[in-house]
Amino acid sequence: MKAVKEWRGRRLFVVTALAMVVVLAVAVGGAVAREGNTSGTSAGPLAGKKILAIPYWLDNFGIAYSHWLSEDIKAAGGDTTVINANAVSSRQLDAINNAVNTGQYSGIIWEPIDETAAATTIKAIQTAKIAQVVFQGVPQGKWSAPIVSLDEHHSLTASGVIAAKYLKTHPQLGSVPLAVFMGVYPQNANCVLRMKSFLNGLRSVTPSAKVVYFGAAKNQADATRLMSDFINKHQKFNVTSGCGSASTLGVVAALNAAGLGKAHAVGTDNKVPEHVFITTQDGTPPELQYLWNKNSAVMVSSLLPAKDGAKATVPIMIRLLSGDLPLDSNLVVQFGWKPMSPNCKQYRPQVLSQFAGVPNFSVPKCSFTYTGPLKGA
């Protein structure tokens, strides 16, 4: 796992949000978000403090991130209220305005949905003397606030390298990577960076690689529809990726429906995609059901460490509320992804370290022993 990095000073990169959720007991696709509260003890650095968390929207990473965020705040003695903005900027802004006007919260952890209004919101929170940690976001204009950031510039580069190397040694799929990348709607800078990072990885191995489709889906069902439409156009492609769990799972559903998501054994290589080399984010249980299935063409899924993200966030809030860190600090803490191969025995313990204990999450067991040539990173 890439080490968490911390530094001070102006950010030299742009970041946005991996769709954060805010509820604790849901599965991808059709679940209903549940807002809620967790109460801490009377002791600890956050004793008597109420923290408001307002993520971006509902996805599997966000479920786990919100769970561990609430658990860590509770362990520090604080209370957490989590509100599901579900990618609706007005709902997020209303919740923040209420917090500013009522003064009922000591701190706010949020992921900007409306990038154009984020700088103004950051300043409003600071004017109210409320501590805040910005999780991701691409605020426009001048602003300063502590941020917990994903390494977007390199988010999917390793996955691209793995995919391109595999295609190069399995020319039956097409040696030149022709990629489909499914983003989110409205399209954001975060997904553009992830697409470029994936393409950079492909081109580092095969310079002629290209993205033949860059879609923007509202949710998993929409990603399935868009991918189905693309498949029906009979355009050639041999590798897929995407921005977040819901987008990539939608692509997998469309490929499976079209009969393009299958794999079979060839010689000692016991999992070979028949048509398309599929990669997904973020290494959550539904994706791993495919990755660790010898009949599925999902060959790489990148684990985004939700527990590590929460453990990077809460200490910053503690420092802010203790006065150890100014409210307008430019502190940045960064973490990123780790690509996983079908080698369940190797990677399942890493997944458990991030998801074990999250309500309604059941990390799949290993259904077969992978002996093929594909390596993770």
C-alpha positions as CSV (number, residue, x, y, z in Angstrom):
1,M,0.0,0.0,0.0
2,K,1.3,3.4,-0.9
3,A,2.3,5.3,2.3
4,V,0.2,8.2,3.3
5,K,2.1,11.4,2.6
6,E,1.7,14.7,4.4
7,W,3.1,18.2,3.6
8,R,2.4,21.9,4.0
9,G,2.1,24.6,1.4
10,R,0.0,25.2,-1.7
11,R,-1.3,22.2,-3.5
12,L,0.4,21.6,-6.8
13,F,-2.3,19.4,-8.3
14,V,-6.0,19.4,-8.8
15,V,-8.2,16.9,-7.2
16,T,-11.8,16.2,-7.0
17,A,-14.0,13.7,-5.4
18,L,-14.3,10.1,-5.6
19,A,-18.0,9.9,-5.0
20,M,-18.3,9.8,-1.2
21,V,-21.3,8.4,0.4
22,V,-22.6,8.9,3.7
23,V,-24.4,6.0,4.9
24,L,-23.4,2.9,6.4
25,A,-25.4,-0.1,5.3
26,V,-26.0,-0.1,1.6
27,A,-24.9,-2.0,-1.5
28,V,-24.2,-0.5,-4.9
29,G,-27.2,-0.1,-7.1
30,G,-30.7,0.6,-5.7
31,A,-30.0,1.0,-2.1
32,V,-31.4,3.9,-0.1
33,A,-29.0,6.1,1.8
34,R,-29.5,6.4,5.6
35,E,-28.4,9.5,7.4
36,G,-27.5,9.0,11.0
37,N,-25.6,9.9,14.2
38,T,-22.9,8.2,16.3
39,S,-22.2,9.3,19.8
40,G,-18.8,9.2,21.5
41,T,-17.7,8.9,25.1
42,S,-17.3,11.6,27.6
43,A,-13.5,11.4,27.4
44,G,-11.1,12.0,24.5
45,P,-9.8,14.9,22.4
46,L,-13.2,15.3,20.7
47,A,-15.3,14.9,23.9
48,G,-18.4,17.2,23.7
49,K,-17.7,18.0,20.0
50,K,-20.2,17.4,17.3
51,I,-18.9,16.8,13.8
52,L,-20.9,17.1,10.6
53,A,-19.9,14.9,7.6
54,I,-21.3,15.7,4.2
55,P,-19.7,13.5,1.5
56,Y,-20.4,13.7,-2.2
57,W,-22.7,10.7,-3.1
58,L,-23.3,7.0,-2.6
59,D,-20.7,4.4,-3.6
60,N,-19.0,1.5,-1.9
61,F,-15.8,3.4,-0.9
62,G,-17.9,6.1,0.7
63,I,-19.9,3.6,2.7
64,A,-16.7,2.3,4.2
65,Y,-15.1,5.8,4.6
66,S,-18.1,7.1,6.4
67,H,-18.3,4.1,8.7
68,W,-14.6,4.4,9.8
69,L,-14.9,8.2,10.0
70,S,-17.8,7.8,12.4
71,E,-16.0,5.1,14.4
72,D,-12.8,7.1,14.8
73,I,-14.6,10.2,15.8
74,K,-16.6,8.2,18.4
75,A,-13.4,6.7,19.7
76,A,-12.0,10.2,20.2
77,G,-15.2,11.1,22.2
78,G,-17.1,13.0,19.5
79,D,-20.5,12.8,17.9
80,T,-20.9,12.4,14.2
81,T,-23.9,13.4,12.1
82,V,-23.7,12.2,8.5
83,I,-25.8,13.7,5.7
84,N,-26.1,12.1,2.3
85,A,-25.8,14.9,-0.3
86,N,-26.0,12.3,-3.0
87,A,-24.3,14.6,-5.6
88,V,-26.9,17.4,-5.0
89,S,-25.0,20.6,-4.4
90,S,-28.0,22.5,-3.0
91,R,-28.6,19.8,-0.3
92,Q,-24.9,20.0,0.7
93,L,-24.9,23.8,0.8
94,D,-28.2,23.9,2.8
95,A,-26.7,21.6,5.4
96,I,-23.5,23.6,5.7
97,N,-25.5,26.9,5.9
98,N,-27.6,25.4,8.7
99,A,-24.4,24.4,10.5
100,V,-22.9,27.9,10.1
101,N,-26.1,29.7,11.2
102,T,-26.9,27.5,14.2
103,G,-23.3,26.9,15.4
104,Q,-24.3,23.4,16.6
105,Y,-21.2,21.8,15.1
106,S,-17.6,22.2,16.1
107,G,-16.3,20.7,12.8
108,I,-17.3,19.9,9.3
109,I,-15.8,17.2,7.0
110,W,-17.1,17.6,3.5
111,E,-16.4,17.0,-0.2
112,P,-17.4,19.9,-2.5
113,I,-20.0,19.1,-5.1
114,D,-20.3,22.5,-6.6
115,E,-16.7,23.4,-7.4
116,T,-17.5,27.0,-8.4
117,A,-19.1,27.7,-5.0
118,A,-16.6,25.8,-2.8
119,A,-14.2,28.6,-2.1
120,T,-17.0,30.8,-0.9
121,T,-18.3,28.0,1.3
122,I,-14.8,27.3,2.7
123,K,-14.5,31.0,3.7
124,A,-18.0,31.0,5.3
125,I,-17.1,28.0,7.5
126,Q,-13.9,29.7,8.5
127,T,-15.6,33.0,9.3
128,A,-18.0,31.1,11.6
129,K,-14.9,29.7,13.4
130,I,-15.8,26.1,12.5
131,A,-13.0,23.6,11.9
132,Q,-13.2,21.9,8.5
133,V,-11.4,19.2,6.5
134,V,-12.0,19.2,2.8
135,F,-12.1,15.7,1.4
136,Q,-11.1,16.2,-2.2
137,G,-12.7,18.8,-4.3
138,V,-11.5,21.3,-6.9
139,P,-12.5,24.7,-5.4
140,Q,-12.2,27.5,-7.8
141,G,-10.8,30.9,-6.6
142,K,-8.6,31.6,-3.7
143,W,-9.0,29.5,-0.6
144,S,-7.0,27.7,2.2
145,A,-8.1,24.7,4.2
146,P,-6.7,21.3,5.3
147,I,-7.4,18.7,2.7
148,V,-7.3,14.9,2.6
149,S,-6.6,14.1,-1.1
150,L,-6.4,11.1,-3.4
151,D,-3.4,11.0,-5.7
152,E,-5.4,11.5,-8.8
153,H,-2.5,12.1,-11.2
154,H,-1.3,8.5,-10.6
155,S,-4.6,6.9,-9.5
156,L,-4.9,4.4,-12.4
157,T,-1.5,4.6,-14.0
158,A,-0.4,1.2,-12.5
159,S,-3.7,-0.4,-13.8
160,G,-3.0,0.9,-17.2
161,V,0.5,-0.5,-17.2
162,I,-0.7,-3.9,-16.1
163,A,-3.4,-3.9,-18.8
164,A,-1.1,-2.9,-21.6
165,K,1.5,-5.5,-20.6
166,Y,-1.1,-8.2,-20.6
167,L,-2.5,-7.2,-24.0
168,K,1.0,-7.2,-25.4
169,T,1.5,-10.8,-24.4
170,H,-2.1,-11.8,-25.4
171,P,-2.4,-10.5,-29.0
172,Q,-5.7,-12.4,-29.5
173,L,-7.3,-9.5,-27.6
174,G,-5.6,-6.9,-29.7
175,S,-2.0,-5.8,-28.8
176,V,-2.8,-2.1,-29.0
177,P,-5.0,-1.0,-26.1
178,L,-8.2,0.6,-27.2
179,A,-9.9,1.7,-24.0
180,V,-13.4,2.6,-22.9
181,F,-13.5,4.8,-19.8
182,M,-16.7,5.5,-17.9
183,G,-16.7,8.6,-15.7
184,V,-19.5,10.2,-13.7
185,Y,-22.1,12.8,-14.5
186,P,-21.6,15.7,-14.3
187,Q,-18.1,15.0,-15.5
188,N,-15.5,16.4,-13.2
189,A,-11.8,17.1,-13.0
190,N,-11.3,14.1,-10.9
191,C,-12.5,11.7,-13.5
192,V,-10.5,13.5,-16.2
193,L,-7.4,13.0,-14.2
194,R,-8.1,9.3,-13.7
195,M,-8.8,8.8,-17.3
196,K,-5.5,10.5,-18.2
197,S,-3.6,8.5,-15.6
198,F,-5.0,5.3,-17.0
199,L,-4.1,6.3,-20.5
200,N,-0.6,7.4,-19.4
201,G,-0.1,3.9,-18.0
202,L,-1.3,2.3,-21.3
203,R,1.0,4.5,-23.4
204,S,4.0,3.9,-21.2
205,V,3.9,0.4,-22.6
206,T,2.3,0.9,-25.9
207,P,2.6,4.5,-27.2
208,S,-0.2,4.1,-29.8
209,A,-2.8,3.2,-27.1
210,K,-5.9,5.5,-27.0
211,V,-9.2,6.0,-25.3
212,V,-12.0,5.4,-27.8
213,Y,-14.8,6.3,-25.5
214,F,-15.0,8.6,-22.4
215,G,-18.5,8.5,-21.0
216,A,-20.2,10.2,-18.1
217,A,-22.8,8.2,-16.2
218,K,-25.2,9.3,-13.4
219,N,-25.2,6.0,-11.7
220,Q,-24.5,2.3,-12.2
221,A,-27.7,1.8,-14.2
222,D,-26.8,4.7,-16.5
223,A,-23.3,3.4,-16.9
224,T,-24.8,0.1,-18.0
225,R,-27.0,1.8,-20.5
226,L,-24.3,4.0,-22.0
227,M,-21.9,1.1,-22.3
228,S,-24.6,-1.0,-24.0
229,D,-25.2,1.8,-26.5
230,F,-21.5,1.9,-27.2
231,I,-21.3,-1.9,-27.6
232,N,-24.2,-1.8,-30.1
233,K,-22.3,0.6,-32.3
234,H,-19.8,-2.2,-32.9
235,Q,-16.8,0.0,-32.2
236,K,-13.6,-1.9,-31.5
237,F,-12.2,-1.9,-27.9
238,N,-10.3,-4.3,-25.8
239,V,-9.9,-2.8,-22.3
240,T,-12.1,-0.9,-19.9
241,S,-11.7,1.2,-16.8
242,G,-13.7,3.9,-15.0
243,C,-14.1,6.5,-12.3
244,G,-15.4,4.8,-9.2
245,S,-17.1,1.6,-8.3
246,A,-20.6,2.4,-9.6
247,S,-19.3,3.4,-13.1
248,T,-17.1,0.4,-13.5
249,L,-19.7,-2.0,-12.2
250,G,-22.1,-0.6,-14.7
251,V,-19.6,-1.3,-17.5
252,V,-19.2,-4.9,-16.2
253,A,-23.0,-5.4,-16.3
254,A,-23.2,-4.3,-19.9
255,L,-20.3,-6.4,-21.0
256,N,-21.8,-9.5,-19.2
257,A,-25.2,-8.8,-20.9
258,A,-23.5,-8.7,-24.3
259,G,-21.5,-11.9,-23.6
260,L,-18.2,-10.0,-23.6
261,G,-17.3,-10.3,-19.9
262,K,-16.2,-13.9,-19.9
263,A,-12.9,-15.6,-19.2
264,H,-11.6,-19.1,-19.6
265,A,-8.5,-21.1,-18.9
266,V,-5.7,-21.6,-21.5
267,G,-3.0,-24.0,-20.5
268,T,-1.4,-23.0,-17.2
269,D,-3.0,-19.5,-17.5
270,N,-6.2,-20.2,-15.6
271,K,-8.0,-16.9,-16.3
272,V,-7.8,-15.4,-19.8
273,P,-10.4,-12.8,-21.0
274,E,-12.2,-13.9,-24.1
275,H,-13.0,-10.4,-25.5
276,V,-12.1,-7.6,-23.1
277,F,-9.6,-6.9,-20.4
278,I,-11.7,-5.3,-17.6
279,T,-10.4,-3.2,-14.8
280,T,-12.5,-1.6,-12.0
281,Q,-12.4,0.7,-9.1
282,D,-12.3,0.6,-6.0
283,G,-11.7,-3.0,-5.0
284,T,-15.0,-3.2,-3.0
285,P,-16.8,-6.5,-2.4
286,P,-19.1,-6.5,-5.5
287,E,-16.1,-5.9,-7.7
288,L,-14.0,-8.6,-6.0
289,Q,-16.8,-11.1,-6.8
290,Y,-15.7,-10.7,-10.4
291,L,-12.0,-10.3,-9.9
292,W,-11.7,-13.5,-7.9
293,N,-14.0,-15.5,-10.3
294,K,-12.1,-17.5,-12.9
295,N,-15.0,-17.1,-15.4
296,S,-15.0,-13.3,-15.3
297,A,-12.9,-11.0,-17.5
298,V,-12.3,-8.5,-14.6
299,M,-8.6,-8.8,-14.3
300,V,-7.6,-5.7,-12.1
301,S,-9.4,-3.9,-9.4
302,S,-7.7,-1.0,-7.5
303,L,-8.1,-1.0,-3.8
304,L,-8.8,2.4,-2.4
305,P,-8.1,2.2,1.4
306,A,-11.2,3.7,3.0
307,K,-10.0,3.0,6.5
308,D,-6.7,4.7,5.9
309,G,-8.6,7.7,4.5
310,A,-10.6,8.0,7.6
311,K,-7.6,7.6,9.8
312,A,-5.9,10.4,7.9
313,T,-8.9,12.7,8.3
314,V,-9.8,12.5,12.0
315,P,-6.4,13.5,13.4
316,I,-6.5,16.7,11.3
317,M,-9.9,17.5,12.9
318,I,-8.4,16.9,16.3
319,R,-5.5,19.2,15.6
320,L,-7.8,21.9,14.3
321,L,-10.0,21.8,17.4
322,S,-7.1,21.7,19.8
323,G,-5.6,24.8,18.2
324,D,-2.5,22.9,17.0
325,L,-3.4,23.6,13.4
326,P,-4.9,26.9,12.1
327,L,-8.3,26.8,10.4
328,D,-6.8,28.1,7.2
329,S,-3.9,25.7,7.1
330,N,-2.7,24.4,3.7
331,L,-1.9,21.0,5.2
332,V,-2.4,18.1,2.6
333,V,-2.5,14.4,3.4
334,Q,-2.5,12.2,0.4
335,F,-3.2,8.5,-0.2
336,G,-3.9,6.4,-3.2
337,W,-4.8,3.1,-4.9
338,K,-3.2,-0.3,-5.1
339,P,-4.0,-2.5,-8.1
340,M,-5.0,-6.1,-7.3
341,S,-4.8,-9.1,-9.6
342,P,-7.0,-12.2,-9.5
343,N,-4.6,-13.6,-6.9
344,C,-7.1,-13.7,-4.1
345,K,-4.8,-15.4,-1.6
346,Q,-2.4,-12.5,-1.9
347,Y,-4.8,-9.6,-1.9
348,R,-7.8,-10.6,0.3
349,P,-6.0,-9.8,3.6
350,Q,-5.4,-6.3,2.3
351,V,-9.1,-5.9,1.5
352,L,-10.1,-7.2,4.9
353,S,-7.9,-4.7,6.6
354,Q,-10.0,-1.9,5.0
355,F,-13.5,-3.4,4.9
356,A,-13.8,-6.0,7.7
357,G,-16.3,-4.6,10.2
358,V,-18.2,-2.3,7.8
359,P,-22.0,-3.1,8.1
360,N,-23.4,-5.3,5.3
361,F,-20.0,-5.8,3.7
362,S,-19.0,-9.4,3.1
363,V,-15.6,-9.7,1.5
364,P,-15.8,-12.7,-0.9
365,K,-13.7,-15.8,-0.2
366,C,-11.2,-17.2,-2.6
367,S,-13.0,-19.4,-5.1
368,F,-9.9,-20.6,-7.0
369,T,-6.1,-20.3,-6.9
370,Y,-4.8,-18.0,-9.6
371,T,-1.8,-19.4,-11.4
372,G,-1.7,-17.0,-14.4
373,P,1.0,-14.5,-15.3
374,L,-0.8,-11.3,-14.2
375,K,0.8,-9.5,-11.4
376,G,-0.6,-6.7,-9.2
377,A,1.5,-3.6,-8.4
